[in-house]
Amino acid sequence: MSYNKAIEINPKHANAYFNKGLCLSKMEKHKEAVEAFDKVIEINPMDDQVQGYKAICLQHMKDIKKHKESIMSVDKAIDFNLKDAKACFNEGLCLQNMKKHKFAIMSYDKAIEIDPKYTDAYYNKGICLFAMNQHVESFDKALKLDP
């Protein structure tokens, strides 16, 4: 990977680490991608964009501890830029993956408030609402079967 050569020449080359992380993520090497993104954060702690990509990779790792870490990462991105609709969307995605639909909806609502044309936020909010309605319907069914 040519990014390794760039990093070898300049170990503080944040863009090389960032692009390496993107490539590793595309190759589904999420642990290695997180390590590359962590290097970017070490070099440039205020980079809100990399926090979002790190959060997405952590979500793909299918480990509940990593899911919690992904929320912390995305929260940092939001702290750095309160008007970042994508960061709010990513927070919603992380919460949705953790089956925390009510909180995910709140994050999607923040993304929509920032960018009213953010179609993915509306779509994912709809999925969460559907999931919550299914949950209510299952209780209704249970009560009908066993009042």
N, C-alpha and C positions, 0 to 999 in steps of 0.2 A: 504494500500500500504506500503510495507516494507521500501520504500525510506523515508516515513514520519518519521519512527522510527529512521533511520540513521540520518536524519536532526535534529530530536529532540535531539539526543545524541551529534551531532556535527553540529551546525548551519552553519559552514563554509565548509561543505562537498560538494564541487562543483560537483563532480561526481554523488552524490545522487540527486542533483537538476537537473543535465543534464539528467540522466536516467529517473527521474520522468517526465521531460518535454517530453522525447521521448514517454513514455507510454501514457501520456495525449494526445499527438498528434495522436498516433495510435487510441486512443479512440475518436478522433475528438473533443476533448475538447481543442480547440486551444487557447482560451483566457487564460486558466489555464496553458497551456504549455508555452505560452509567459511569464507568470509570473515566472515560474520555470527557464526558460532560462535567464530572467533578473537577477535572483539571481546569476546564474553562472557568468554573466557578471560583476555583482557587486563584486563578490569574485575574479574573474580573468578577468579583462577588456581586456586582449590581446588574449582571446580565439576566434580565427577566426572561428572555426568549429561551435560553438554555434550560432554565428551571422547568419550563413546560415540556420540553423534549425529554428531560430526565424523568419527569413524572410519568409520561407515557411509557417509557421503557420500564420503569418500575412496575407499572400496571401489568405489563406483559409477562412479568416474572412469576405471576400466580402464587405469590407468597403474601399472606395477610400482613406480615410486618413490613414488607415492601410496599404494600398498598397504603399503609399508614404513612410511610416515608414519602410516598408520592403526593399525598395531601399536603404534607409540610412543604414539599418542594414547590408545589403550585401556589400555596399560600404566600411563599416568599415572592414569587413572580407577581402576585396581586399587590403585595405590599410595595414593591418597587414601582408599579404602575397601576394605579387604581382604575384607570380607564382602559384596561386591556381586556377586551371582550373574549379573546382567545384563551387567556389565562382563566377567566371565569368559566368558560366552556370546559376547559381541561379539568378544572376542579369538579364540575358537574359530572364529567365522564368518570373521574376517579371514584366519586361517591356513588354513582350509578353502578359501577362495577363491583362496589362493595355492598350493593343492594340497599343503600341508604337513599332511597328514592325521594323522600321528602326534602332532604338536604340538597340532593342533586337538583331538584326543581328550583330551589332557592338560588343555586349557582347559575342555572340556565336563565332564570329571570334576571339576574344581574347582567349576564352577557347580552340578553335581549334589550335591557334598559340602555346599555352602552351602545349597542348596534341593533336597532329595531329590524334590520333586514338579515340578521344572522339565522339563516334557514336551518342550519344544523342544530342550533340551540332549540328552536321550536320543535324540530323533529324529535330530538332526544327527550325534551320535556314531555312530548306526547307519549313516548315509550314509557317513561316513568309513571305518568298518570294512568296509562293502561295497566301497568304492573300493579299499581296501588288499587285500581278498581278490581282487578282479578283477585287480589287479596281479600277485599271486602266481599266479593261474590262468594269466595270459598267459605267465609264465615256465615253468610246467609244460607248457603247450602247445608252447612253443618247444623245450623239452628233448625232448619226445616227437617233434617233427618233425625235430630236429637234435641227437641225443645227442652 
